[in-house]
């Protein structure tokens, strides 16, 4: 009887250790996936930021053009040009 109980405790210990190891590996895998996701998110954020800076620079340059240049491209007079 005592041997059965001791064997059950040993089996329970082995099972618990195996399950704990499985959960630990799953946890480590999840941590790794979260880290990779965070790195990818930061890379994308940096790419968007560089794109935004390029767009702002282009728009700023465009708006710095002289009024004559803008009027040449986009006439602002209220009277349409006769054909």
MIDOSE-1310 file (N, C-alpha, C; in nm, 2 decimals, decimal comma, always signed):
residues 83
xxxx	+0,08/-0,12/+0,00/+0,00/+0,00/+0,00/+0,09/+0,13/+0,00; +0,19/+0,13/+0,09/+0,27/+0,24/+0,10/+0,35/+0,26/-0,03; +0,39/+0,15/-0,10/+0,47/+0,15/-0,22/+0,38/+0,21/-0,33; +0,25/+0,18/-0,33/+0,16/+0,23/-0,43/+0,15/+0,39/-0,42
xxxx	+0,14/+0,43/-0,29/+0,13/+0,57/-0,27/+0,26/+0,64/-0,31; +0,37/+0,58/-0,28/+0,50/+0,64/-0,31/+0,51/+0,65/-0,47; +0,47/+0,54/-0,53/+0,48/+0,54/-0,68/+0,39/+0,64/-0,74; +0,27/+0,66/-0,68/+0,18/+0,76/-0,73/+0,24/+0,90/-0,72
xxxx	+0,31/+0,93/-0,60/+0,37/+1,06/-0,58/+0,48/+1,08/-0,69; +0,56/+0,97/-0,71/+0,67/+0,98/-0,81/+0,61/+1,01/-0,95; +0,50/+0,94/-0,99/+0,44/+0,96/-1,11/+0,38/+1,10/-1,12; +0,32/+1,14/-1,02/+0,26/+1,28/-1,01/+0,37/+1,38/-1,03
xxxx	+0,49/+1,36/-0,96/+0,60/+1,45/-0,97/+0,65/+1,46/-1,12; +0,67/+1,34/-1,18/+0,71/+1,34/-1,32/+0,61/+1,41/-1,41; +0,49/+1,38/-1,39/+0,38/+1,44/-1,48/+0,38/+1,59/-1,46; +0,39/+1,64/-1,33/+0,39/+1,78/-1,30/+0,52/+1,85/-1,36
xxxx	+0,63/+1,78/-1,35/+0,75/+1,84/-1,41/+0,75/+1,85/-1,56; +0,69/+1,74/-1,62/+0,68/+1,74/-1,77/+0,58/+1,85/-1,81; +0,47/+1,87/-1,74/+0,37/+1,97/-1,78/+0,43/+2,11/-1,76; +0,50/+2,13/-1,65/+0,57/+2,26/-1,62/+0,67/+2,29/-1,73
xxxx	+0,75/+2,19/-1,77/+0,84/+2,22/-1,88/+0,77/+2,25/-2,01; +0,66/+2,19/-2,04/+0,58/+2,22/-2,16/+0,53/+2,36/-2,15; +0,48/+2,40/-2,04/+0,42/+2,53/-2,02/+0,54/+2,64/-2,03; +0,65/+2,60/-1,97/+0,76/+2,70/-1,98/+0,81/+2,72/-2,12
xxxx	+0,82/+2,61/-2,20/+0,85/+2,63/-2,34/+0,75/+2,71/-2,41; +0,62/+2,69/-2,39/+0,52/+2,77/-2,45/+0,53/+2,91/-2,41; +0,56/+2,94/-2,28/+0,57/+3,08/-2,24/+0,69/+3,14/-2,30; +0,80/+3,07/-2,31/+0,92/+3,13/-2,38/+0,89/+3,16/-2,52
xxxx	+0,82/+3,07/-2,59/+0,79/+3,09/-2,73/+0,70/+3,21/-2,75; +0,60/+3,23/-2,66/+0,51/+3,34/-2,66/+0,59/+3,47/-2,64; +0,69/+3,47/-2,54/+0,77/+3,59/-2,52/+0,85/+3,62/-2,64; +0,91/+3,52/-2,71/+0,98/+3,55/-2,83/+0,90/+3,61/-2,94
xxxx	+0,78/+3,55/-2,96/+0,69/+3,61/-3,06/+0,65/+3,75/-3,03; +0,62/+3,78/-2,90/+0,59/+3,92/-2,86/+0,70/+4,01/-2,89; +0,83/+3,97/-2,86/+0,94/+4,05/-2,89/+0,96/+4,08/-3,04; +0,94/+3,97/-3,12/+0,95/+3,99/-3,26/+0,85/+4,09/-3,31
xxxx	+0,73/+4,07/-3,26/+0,62/+4,16/-3,30/+0,65/+4,31/-3,26; +0,70/+4,33/-3,14/+0,74/+4,46/-3,10/+0,85/+4,52/-3,19; +0,94/+4,44/-3,23/+1,05/+4,49/-3,31/+1,00/+4,53/-3,45; +0,91/+4,44/-3,51/+0,85/+4,47/-3,64/+0,76/+4,59/-3,63
xxxx	+0,69/+4,61/-3,52/+0,61/+4,73/-3,50/+0,70/+4,86/-3,50; +0,81/+4,85/-3,43/+0,90/+4,97/-3,43/+0,96/+5,00/-3,57; +0,99/+4,89/-3,64/+1,05/+4,91/-3,78/+0,94/+4,98/-3,86; +0,82/+4,93/-3,86/+0,71/+4,99/-3,94/+0,69/+5,14/-3,90
xxxx	+0,69/+5,16/-3,77/+0,67/+5,30/-3,72/+0,78/+5,39/-3,77; +0,90/+5,35/-3,77/+1,01/+5,43/-3,83/+1,00/+5,45/-3,98; +0,95/+5,35/-4,05/+0,93/+5,37/-4,19/+0,82/+5,47/-4,22; +0,71/+5,46/-4,14/+0,60/+5,56/-4,16/+0,65/+5,70/-4,13
xxxx	+0,73/+5,71/-4,02/+0,78/+5,84/-3,98/+0,87/+5,90/-4,09; +0,96/+5,82/-4,15/+1,04/+5,87/-4,26/+0,95/+5,92/-4,37; +0,85/+5,84/-4,40/+0,76/+5,87/-4,51/+0,69/+6,00/-4,48; +0,64/+6,02/-4,36/+0,57/+6,15/-4,32/+0,67/+6,27/-4,34
xxxx	+0,79/+6,25/-4,30/+0,89/+6,36/-4,31/+0,91/+6,39/-4,45; +0,92/+6,29/-4,54/+0,94/+6,32/-4,68/+0,82/+6,39/-4,74; +0,70/+6,35/-4,70/+0,58/+6,42/-4,75/+0,57/+6,56/-4,70; +0,60/+6,58/-4,57/+0,60/+6,72/-4,52/+0,70/+6,81/-4,59
xxxx	+0,82/+6,75/-4,62/+0,92/+6,83/-4,69/+0,88/+6,86/-4,83; +0,82/+6,77/-4,90/+0,77/+6,80/-5,03/+0,66/+6,90/-5,03; +0,57/+6,89/-4,94/+0,46/+6,99/-4,93/+0,51/+7,13/-4,89; +0,61/+7,13/-4,80/+0,67/+7,26/-4,76/+0,74/+7,32/-4,88
xxxx	+0,81/+7,24/-4,95/+0,88/+7,30/-5,07/+0,78/+7,35/-5,17; +0,68/+7,27/-5,19/+0,58/+7,31/-5,29/+0,51/+7,45/-5,25; +0,48/+7,46/-5,12/+0,42/+7,59/-5,07/+0,52/+7,70/-5,07; +0,65/+7,68/-5,07/+0,74/+7,79/-5,07/+0,76/+7,84/-5,21
xxxx	+0,71/+7,78/-5,31/+0,72/+7,83/-5,45/+0,66/+7,97/-5,45; +0,71/+8,05/-5,54/+0,65/+8,18/-5,55/+0,51/+8,18/-5,60; +0,43/+8,28/-5,57/+0,29/+8,29/-5,60/+0,27/+8,29/-5,75; +0,37/+8,34/-5,83/+0,35/+8,34/-5,97/+0,36/+8,20/-6,02
xxxx	+0,45/+8,12/-5,97/+0,47/+7,98/-6,01/+0,34/+7,90/-5,98; +0,28/+7,93/-5,86/+0,16/+7,86/-5,83/+0,04/+7,90/-5,92; +0,04/+8,03/-5,94/-0,07/+8,09/-6,03/-0,06/+8,03/-6,17; +0,07/+8,01/-6,21/+0,09/+7,95/-6,35/+0,03/+7,81/-6,35
xxxx	+0,05/+7,73/-6,25/+0,00/+7,59/-6,25/-0,15/+7,59/-6,22; -0,19/+7,67/-6,12/-0,33/+7,67/-6,07/-0,38/+7,81/-6,07; -0,44/+7,87/-6,18/-0,49/+8,00/-6,17/-0,59/+8,02/-6,06; -0,58/+8,14/-5,99/-0,67/+8,16/-5,88/-0,77/+8,28/-5,92
xxxx	-0,76/+8,33/-6,04/-0,85/+8,44/-6,07/-0,99/+8,39/-6,07; -1,09/+8,48/-6,04/-1,23/+8,44/-6,04/-1,29/+8,44/-6,18; -1,22/+8,50/-6,27/-1,27/+8,50/-6,41/-1,20/+8,39/-6,49; -1,27/+8,31/-6,55/-1,21/+8,20/-6,63/-1,14/+8,26/-6,75
xxx	-1,03/+8,20/-6,80/-0,96/+8,25/-6,92/-1,05/+8,22/-7,04; -1,07/+8,33/-7,12/-1,15/+8,31/-7,24/-1,07/+8,23/-7,35; -1,14/+8,14/-7,42/-1,08/+8,06/-7,53/-1,10/+8,13/-7,66
